[in-house]
Amino acid sequence: MSRPVQRFDGQIAIVSGAASGIGNQIARDLVARGAEVFGVDIQAEALREVPGVTSLPCDLADTDAYRALLSSVEHDYGRVDVLANVAGIDEPVSAVGADTAFYRRILEVNFFASVTGTLTVLPGMVERGHGSILNCSSDSVHSPIAYGSAYVASKGALSAFTESVALEVRPLGVYVHILYPGFVETPLAAQSLKQGMKRPPKAIVRTVEQVSASALDRIGGRGVEIS
Protein backbone atom coordinates (compact mmCIF):
# COMPACT_ATOMS: atom_id res chain seq x y z
CA MET A 1 0.00 0.00 0.00
CA SER A 2 1.41 3.39 -0.99
CA ARG A 3 1.97 6.05 1.66
CA PRO A 4 -0.63 8.88 1.54
CA VAL A 5 0.62 12.22 0.25
CA GLN A 6 1.04 14.59 3.17
CA ARG A 7 -0.36 18.10 2.70
CA PHE A 8 1.03 21.35 4.14
CA ASP A 9 -1.90 23.65 3.43
CA GLY A 10 -1.40 27.11 4.92
CA GLN A 11 1.87 26.21 6.63
CA ILE A 12 4.91 28.50 6.59
CA ALA A 13 7.95 26.63 5.26
CA ILE A 14 11.56 27.73 4.80
CA VAL A 15 14.00 25.77 2.63
CA SER A 16 17.73 26.48 2.43
CA GLY A 17 19.54 25.45 -0.73
CA ALA A 18 16.33 26.07 -2.69
CA ALA A 19 18.04 27.30 -5.87
CA SER A 20 19.08 23.84 -7.05
CA GLY A 21 19.19 20.13 -6.34
CA ILE A 22 17.29 18.51 -3.49
CA GLY A 23 16.44 21.82 -1.84
CA ASN A 24 14.93 23.11 -5.06
CA GLN A 25 12.70 20.05 -5.42
CA ILE A 26 11.60 20.14 -1.78
CA ALA A 27 10.69 23.82 -2.15
CA ARG A 28 8.68 23.15 -5.31
CA ASP A 29 6.91 20.16 -3.77
CA LEU A 30 6.02 22.09 -0.61
CA VAL A 31 4.39 24.72 -2.83
CA ALA A 32 2.47 21.98 -4.65
CA ARG A 33 1.34 20.58 -1.30
CA GLY A 34 -0.12 23.88 -0.15
CA ALA A 35 2.63 25.55 1.88
CA GLU A 36 3.75 29.16 1.68
CA VAL A 37 7.43 28.66 0.92
CA PHE A 38 10.46 30.88 1.45
CA GLY A 39 13.62 29.81 -0.36
CA VAL A 40 17.09 30.66 0.92
CA ASP A 41 20.23 30.38 -1.17
CA ILE A 42 23.36 32.28 -2.15
CA GLN A 43 22.42 31.85 -5.82
CA ALA A 44 20.05 34.80 -5.94
CA GLU A 45 19.25 34.73 -9.67
CA ALA A 46 18.47 31.00 -9.74
CA LEU A 47 16.44 31.34 -6.55
CA ARG A 48 14.18 33.95 -8.13
CA GLU A 49 13.30 31.46 -10.87
CA VAL A 50 11.76 28.88 -8.51
CA PRO A 51 7.99 29.08 -9.12
CA GLY A 52 5.75 29.95 -6.19
CA VAL A 53 8.66 30.46 -3.80
CA THR A 54 9.48 33.76 -2.09
CA SER A 55 13.17 34.43 -2.70
CA LEU A 56 15.38 35.27 0.30
CA PRO A 57 19.01 35.40 -0.93
CA CYS A 58 21.54 34.71 1.82
CA ASP A 59 25.06 33.38 2.21
CA LEU A 60 24.52 30.47 4.61
CA ALA A 61 28.12 30.81 5.80
CA ASP A 62 26.98 34.07 7.42
CA THR A 63 25.06 32.49 10.25
CA ASP A 64 24.12 35.86 11.77
CA ALA A 65 22.41 36.82 8.50
CA TYR A 66 20.62 33.47 8.34
CA ARG A 67 19.42 33.84 11.93
CA ALA A 68 18.10 37.33 11.22
CA LEU A 69 16.33 36.13 8.07
CA LEU A 70 14.56 33.30 9.89
CA SER A 71 13.60 35.55 12.79
CA SER A 72 12.16 38.06 10.34
CA VAL A 73 9.91 35.46 8.68
CA GLU A 74 8.75 34.19 12.06
CA HIS A 75 8.01 37.73 13.24
CA ASP A 76 6.12 38.70 10.07
CA TYR A 77 4.05 35.50 9.80
CA GLY A 78 3.77 34.54 13.44
CA ARG A 79 5.37 31.14 13.05
CA VAL A 80 7.58 28.77 11.08
CA ASP A 81 5.93 25.38 10.66
CA VAL A 82 8.57 23.65 8.55
CA LEU A 83 12.31 24.30 8.22
CA ALA A 84 14.35 22.26 5.72
CA ASN A 85 18.09 22.87 6.01
CA VAL A 86 19.33 21.41 2.72
CA ALA A 87 22.11 23.76 1.58
CA GLY A 88 25.58 22.23 1.45
CA ILE A 89 28.98 22.55 -0.17
CA ASP A 90 31.70 20.02 -0.89
CA GLU A 91 35.31 20.24 -1.95
CA PRO A 92 37.92 17.47 -1.74
CA VAL A 93 40.90 18.07 0.49
CA SER A 94 43.99 16.10 1.39
CA ALA A 95 44.39 15.81 5.13
CA VAL A 96 48.15 15.90 4.57
CA GLY A 97 49.09 19.53 5.05
CA ALA A 98 45.49 20.76 5.23
CA ASP A 99 44.65 24.09 6.84
CA THR A 100 41.94 24.19 9.50
CA ALA A 101 40.53 27.30 7.80
CA PHE A 102 39.37 25.04 4.95
CA TYR A 103 37.48 22.81 7.39
CA ARG A 104 35.90 25.82 9.08
CA ARG A 105 34.49 27.05 5.77
CA ILE A 106 32.87 23.69 5.01
CA LEU A 107 31.55 23.42 8.56
CA GLU A 108 30.04 26.93 8.47
CA VAL A 109 27.70 25.98 5.62
CA ASN A 110 27.15 22.27 6.18
CA PHE A 111 26.96 22.22 9.97
CA PHE A 112 26.67 25.62 11.65
CA ALA A 113 24.07 27.01 9.22
CA SER A 114 21.77 24.07 9.95
CA VAL A 115 22.47 24.34 13.67
CA THR A 116 21.69 28.06 13.51
CA GLY A 117 18.46 27.42 11.64
CA THR A 118 17.39 24.72 14.06
CA LEU A 119 18.14 26.76 17.18
CA THR A 120 16.44 29.86 15.77
CA VAL A 121 13.04 28.31 15.01
CA LEU A 122 13.00 25.72 17.79
CA PRO A 123 11.80 27.94 20.68
CA GLY A 124 8.73 29.08 18.75
CA MET A 125 7.92 25.55 17.66
CA VAL A 126 8.20 24.26 21.22
CA GLU A 127 6.03 27.11 22.52
CA ARG A 128 3.33 26.27 19.97
CA GLY A 129 3.77 22.51 20.42
CA HIS A 130 4.04 22.06 16.67
CA GLY A 131 6.73 22.09 13.98
CA SER A 132 9.06 20.02 11.84
CA ILE A 133 12.74 20.45 11.02
CA LEU A 134 14.61 18.52 8.35
CA ASN A 135 18.43 18.58 8.29
CA CYS A 136 20.16 17.05 5.29
CA SER A 137 23.11 14.77 6.01
CA SER A 138 24.87 12.37 3.64
CA ASP A 139 25.23 8.62 3.22
CA SER A 140 28.99 9.24 3.10
CA VAL A 141 28.79 9.52 6.89
CA HIS A 142 28.36 5.73 6.93
CA SER A 143 30.95 5.06 4.20
CA PRO A 144 33.55 7.85 4.04
CA ILE A 145 35.86 8.18 1.06
CA ALA A 146 39.41 9.50 0.75
CA TYR A 147 39.77 13.28 0.42
CA GLY A 148 36.29 13.78 1.84
CA SER A 149 37.23 14.37 5.47
CA ALA A 150 35.89 17.95 5.65
CA TYR A 151 32.53 17.15 4.06
CA VAL A 152 32.04 13.90 5.97
CA ALA A 153 33.00 15.51 9.28
CA SER A 154 30.48 18.30 8.76
CA LYS A 155 27.67 15.90 7.90
CA GLY A 156 28.55 13.47 10.69
CA ALA A 157 28.42 16.29 13.21
CA LEU A 158 25.06 17.38 11.80
CA SER A 159 23.66 13.86 12.11
CA ALA A 160 24.68 13.59 15.77
CA PHE A 161 23.36 17.06 16.60
CA THR A 162 20.02 16.37 14.90
CA GLU A 163 19.46 13.00 16.56
CA SER A 164 20.13 14.45 20.01
CA VAL A 165 17.82 17.43 19.49
CA ALA A 166 15.12 15.15 18.07
CA LEU A 167 15.08 13.05 21.23
CA GLU A 168 14.84 16.18 23.38
CA VAL A 169 11.94 17.91 21.65
CA ARG A 170 9.82 15.03 20.36
CA PRO A 171 7.85 14.83 23.65
CA LEU A 172 7.08 18.55 23.17
CA GLY A 173 5.34 18.06 19.82
CA VAL A 174 8.27 19.09 17.59
CA TYR A 175 9.77 16.60 15.15
CA VAL A 176 13.37 16.90 13.99
CA HIS A 177 14.67 14.65 11.23
CA ILE A 178 17.96 13.82 9.53
CA LEU A 179 17.78 13.07 5.82
CA TYR A 180 20.09 10.53 4.18
CA PRO A 181 19.28 11.04 0.49
CA GLY A 182 21.54 8.44 -1.12
CA PHE A 183 23.31 9.46 -4.33
CA VAL A 184 21.34 12.06 -6.26
CA GLU A 185 22.30 13.62 -9.60
CA THR A 186 22.56 17.20 -8.32
CA PRO A 187 25.05 19.93 -9.32
CA LEU A 188 26.97 19.20 -6.11
CA ALA A 189 27.16 15.48 -6.98
CA ALA A 190 28.28 16.29 -10.53
CA GLN A 191 31.06 18.44 -9.11
CA SER A 192 32.18 15.62 -6.81
CA LEU A 193 32.23 13.13 -9.69
CA LYS A 194 34.29 15.54 -11.77
CA GLN A 195 36.74 15.82 -8.91
CA GLY A 196 37.27 12.06 -8.82
CA MET A 197 34.53 10.56 -6.65
CA LYS A 198 33.42 7.14 -7.87
CA ARG A 199 29.80 6.68 -8.86
CA PRO A 200 28.02 4.47 -6.28
CA PRO A 201 26.08 1.28 -7.11
CA LYS A 202 22.87 1.86 -9.04
CA ALA A 203 20.84 0.53 -6.11
CA ILE A 204 21.42 3.70 -4.07
CA VAL A 205 21.01 6.21 -6.90
CA ARG A 206 17.85 8.30 -6.51
CA THR A 207 16.18 11.23 -8.19
CA VAL A 208 15.48 14.54 -6.50
CA GLU A 209 11.78 13.78 -6.91
CA GLN A 210 12.12 10.49 -5.02
CA VAL A 211 14.09 12.07 -2.19
CA SER A 212 11.71 15.00 -1.83
CA ALA A 213 8.60 12.80 -1.82
CA SER A 214 10.10 10.50 0.81
CA ALA A 215 11.07 13.44 3.02
CA LEU A 216 7.78 15.33 2.76
CA ASP A 217 5.66 12.24 3.36
CA ARG A 218 7.57 11.40 6.54
CA ILE A 219 8.44 14.66 8.29
CA GLY A 220 6.29 15.21 11.32
CA GLY A 221 6.39 11.47 12.07
CA ARG A 222 8.16 9.85 15.00
CA GLY A 223 11.10 8.46 13.03
CA VAL A 224 14.27 10.56 13.19
CA GLU A 225 16.12 9.17 10.17
CA ILE A 226 14.65 9.56 6.68
CA SER A 227 16.36 7.69 3.86
Wavefront OBJ file of the C-alpha trace (Angstrom):
o trace
v 0.000 0.000 0.000
v 1.411 3.393 -0.991
v 1.968 6.054 1.663
v -0.633 8.876 1.537
v 0.623 12.220 0.246
v 1.045 14.595 3.165
v -0.357 18.097 2.704
v 1.028 21.345 4.144
v -1.897 23.651 3.426
v -1.401 27.109 4.924
v 1.869 26.206 6.627
v 4.907 28.502 6.592
v 7.953 26.634 5.263
v 11.562 27.733 4.795
v 14.003 25.768 2.629
v 17.727 26.483 2.434
v 19.540 25.449 -0.729
v 16.329 26.065 -2.692
v 18.042 27.299 -5.868
v 19.078 23.837 -7.052
v 19.192 20.129 -6.339
v 17.286 18.511 -3.486
v 16.436 21.819 -1.837
v 14.934 23.113 -5.065
v 12.701 20.054 -5.420
v 11.601 20.141 -1.780
v 10.689 23.823 -2.147
v 8.675 23.147 -5.313
v 6.910 20.164 -3.771
v 6.020 22.090 -0.615
v 4.385 24.720 -2.825
v 2.473 21.978 -4.652
v 1.338 20.577 -1.302
v -0.121 23.878 -0.151
v 2.629 25.552 1.881
v 3.749 29.164 1.677
v 7.431 28.658 0.921
v 10.464 30.878 1.448
v 13.619 29.809 -0.357
v 17.087 30.662 0.918
v 20.235 30.379 -1.174
v 23.361 32.285 -2.147
v 22.424 31.849 -5.823
v 20.045 34.799 -5.942
v 19.251 34.727 -9.666
v 18.468 31.003 -9.744
v 16.442 31.338 -6.545
v 14.181 33.954 -8.126
v 13.300 31.464 -10.871
v 11.759 28.884 -8.507
v 7.990 29.080 -9.122
v 5.747 29.947 -6.193
v 8.664 30.465 -3.803
v 9.483 33.760 -2.089
v 13.174 34.430 -2.697
v 15.377 35.269 0.300
v 19.010 35.398 -0.926
v 21.539 34.709 1.815
v 25.057 33.381 2.215
v 24.524 30.472 4.609
v 28.115 30.809 5.797
v 26.985 34.070 7.415
v 25.060 32.488 10.255
v 24.123 35.856 11.766
v 22.409 36.822 8.499
v 20.618 33.467 8.339
v 19.419 33.836 11.933
v 18.098 37.331 11.221
v 16.328 36.131 8.072
v 14.561 33.296 9.891
v 13.599 35.546 12.785
v 12.156 38.061 10.337
v 9.909 35.464 8.678
v 8.746 34.190 12.059
v 8.012 37.731 13.238
v 6.122 38.699 10.074
v 4.051 35.503 9.796
v 3.769 34.544 13.440
v 5.374 31.139 13.054
v 7.576 28.775 11.080
v 5.927 25.380 10.662
v 8.575 23.645 8.553
v 12.308 24.296 8.216
v 14.346 22.260 5.725
v 18.087 22.872 6.006
v 19.327 21.406 2.722
v 22.109 23.757 1.577
v 25.578 22.230 1.454
v 28.983 22.549 -0.170
v 31.699 20.017 -0.892
v 35.312 20.236 -1.946
v 37.917 17.465 -1.740
v 40.898 18.073 0.489
v 43.992 16.099 1.386
v 44.388 15.809 5.126
v 48.148 15.900 4.566
v 49.093 19.529 5.054
v 45.494 20.762 5.232
v 44.653 24.093 6.839
v 41.941 24.187 9.496
v 40.526 27.301 7.799
v 39.368 25.045 4.954
v 37.483 22.811 7.393
v 35.904 25.822 9.078
v 34.493 27.054 5.772
v 32.871 23.689 5.007
v 31.547 23.423 8.560
v 30.041 26.930 8.468
v 27.701 25.982 5.622
v 27.147 22.266 6.182
v 26.961 22.221 9.973
v 26.672 25.622 11.654
v 24.072 27.006 9.218
v 21.775 24.068 9.951
v 22.471 24.340 13.673
v 21.693 28.059 13.510
v 18.459 27.424 11.636
v 17.390 24.720 14.057
v 18.139 26.759 17.177
v 16.441 29.863 15.768
v 13.045 28.312 15.013
v 13.004 25.717 17.793
v 11.797 27.939 20.685
v 8.725 29.081 18.755
v 7.917 25.550 17.656
v 8.205 24.259 21.220
v 6.035 27.113 22.521
v 3.334 26.271 19.966
v 3.765 22.512 20.422
v 4.037 22.058 16.675
v 6.728 22.091 13.976
v 9.059 20.022 11.837
v 12.740 20.452 11.023
v 14.614 18.516 8.345
v 18.426 18.584 8.290
v 20.161 17.049 5.287
v 23.109 14.768 6.008
v 24.871 12.368 3.636
v 25.230 8.619 3.222
v 28.993 9.243 3.104
v 28.790 9.520 6.892
v 28.360 5.731 6.932
v 30.951 5.065 4.200
v 33.546 7.852 4.044
v 35.856 8.183 1.058
v 39.409 9.501 0.746
v 39.770 13.283 0.422
v 36.295 13.776 1.840
v 37.231 14.372 5.475
v 35.887 17.949 5.652
v 32.532 17.150 4.063
v 32.038 13.898 5.974
v 32.999 15.510 9.282
v 30.481 18.301 8.756
v 27.666 15.896 7.899
v 28.553 13.466 10.688
v 28.416 16.287 13.211
v 25.060 17.379 11.801
v 23.655 13.864 12.111
v 24.678 13.588 15.769
v 23.360 17.057 16.601
v 20.022 16.372 14.898
v 19.463 13.002 16.557
v 20.129 14.451 20.009
v 17.824 17.430 19.488
v 15.124 15.148 18.072
v 15.082 13.048 21.231
v 14.843 16.180 23.380
v 11.942 17.914 21.646
v 9.823 15.028 20.360
v 7.848 14.829 23.652
v 7.077 18.547 23.169
v 5.344 18.056 19.822
v 8.267 19.091 17.593
v 9.765 16.604 15.147
v 13.371 16.901 13.986
v 14.675 14.650 11.235
v 17.957 13.821 9.535
v 17.781 13.068 5.815
v 20.090 10.532 4.177
v 19.285 11.040 0.488
v 21.540 8.443 -1.123
v 23.307 9.458 -4.326
v 21.341 12.062 -6.262
v 22.298 13.624 -9.598
v 22.563 17.203 -8.319
v 25.055 19.926 -9.320
v 26.972 19.199 -6.106
v 27.162 15.484 -6.979
v 28.277 16.288 -10.528
v 31.059 18.441 -9.111
v 32.181 15.617 -6.811
v 32.233 13.127 -9.694
v 34.286 15.543 -11.769
v 36.745 15.818 -8.913
v 37.272 12.061 -8.821
v 34.528 10.562 -6.651
v 33.421 7.145 -7.866
v 29.795 6.679 -8.865
v 28.023 4.468 -6.279
v 26.082 1.285 -7.108
v 22.867 1.857 -9.044
v 20.842 0.528 -6.111
v 21.423 3.697 -4.069
v 21.015 6.206 -6.896
v 17.853 8.303 -6.505
v 16.182 11.227 -8.193
v 15.476 14.538 -6.501
v 11.781 13.780 -6.912
v 12.116 10.490 -5.019
v 14.092 12.070 -2.187
v 11.713 15.002 -1.830
v 8.604 12.802 -1.816
v 10.104 10.501 0.808
v 11.065 13.441 3.022
v 7.777 15.326 2.761
v 5.657 12.239 3.363
v 7.568 11.401 6.544
v 8.439 14.659 8.291
v 6.289 15.212 11.321
v 6.389 11.471 12.072
v 8.157 9.851 15.001
v 11.103 8.461 13.029
v 14.270 10.556 13.194
v 16.124 9.175 10.169
v 14.654 9.560 6.681
v 16.361 7.691 3.863
l 1 2 3 4 5 6 7 8 9 10 11 12 13 14 15 16 17 18 19 20 21 22 23 24 25 26 27 28 29 30 31 32 33 34 35 36 37 38 39 40 41 42 43 44 45 46 47 48 49 50 51 52 53 54 55 56 57 58 59 60 61 62 63 64 65 66 67 68 69 70 71 72 73 74 75 76 77 78 79 80 81 82 83 84 85 86 87 88 89 90 91 92 93 94 95 96 97 98 99 100 101 102 103 104 105 106 107 108 109 110 111 112 113 114 115 116 117 118 119 120 121 122 123 124 125 126 127 128 129 130 131 132 133 134 135 136 137 138 139 140 141 142 143 144 145 146 147 148 149 150 151 152 153 154 155 156 157 158 159 160 161 162 163 164 165 166 167 168 169 170 171 172 173 174 175 176 177 178 179 180 181 182 183 184 185 186 187 188 189 190 191 192 193 194 195 196 197 198 199 200 201 202 203 204 205 206 207 208 209 210 211 212 213 214 215 216 217 218 219 220 221 222 223 224 225 226 227
